[in-house]
Amino acid sequence: SAFKDKSYGRAALNASDAEFRDLGERTLAAVPGILASVDRAPPSLLHGDLWIGNAGATGDSEACVFDPACFFGHSEFDLAITGMFGGYTDAFYESYHAAIPRAEGFQQREGLYRLYHYVNQLNLFGDPAVRGKCVDMMRGVLG
């Protein structure tokens, strides 16, 4: 898929250590199965970078988001980054899931979608701690 080829693939293939490369290749192979249950889900317009630093409130306390990296994709994708840096309340998630209930396989997809953002961080900054987080996330996604 384009998602797989444009995101995880580059990091996995450029990895210099065997553990990361092996986990990356196994994760890539698992992507079609993980996403199969939502393959026919209607695409949603996504923010694309919905970490807490890109959300706020106007002077009238109206919620707003900014600095989008919009694309159409699975509705759960934006949720993945909301859990990475904190700042979103339980009420946010409760409201979201009241409108769009968790579908079967949610936790595994959330891990996969969150892994995308960690791999992006690793590609941008090369931080060894982020590499470790990527390894942990790949293990979690693979079960």
HELIX and SHEET records of a PDB file:
HELIX    1   1 ALA A    2  PHE A    3  1                                   2    
HELIX    2   2 LYS A    4  TYR A    8  3                                   5    
HELIX    3   3 GLY A    9  ASN A   14  1                                   6    
HELIX    4   4 ALA A   18  LEU A   35  1                                  18    
HELIX    5   5 ALA A   36  VAL A   38  5                                   3    
HELIX    6   6 ILE A   52  ASN A   54  5                                   3    
HELIX    7   7 PHE A   77  THR A   82  1                                   6    
HELIX    8   8 ASP A   90  ALA A   99  1                                  10    
HELIX    9   9 PHE A  106  PHE A  125  1                                  20    
HELIX   10  10 PRO A  128  LEU A  142  1                                  15    
SHEET    1   A 2 SER A  44  LEU A  46  0                                        
SHEET    2   A 2 PHE A  71  GLY A  73 -1                                        
SHEET    1   B 2 ALA A  55  ALA A  57  0                                        
SHEET    2   B 2 ALA A  63  VAL A  65 -1                                        
END                                                                             
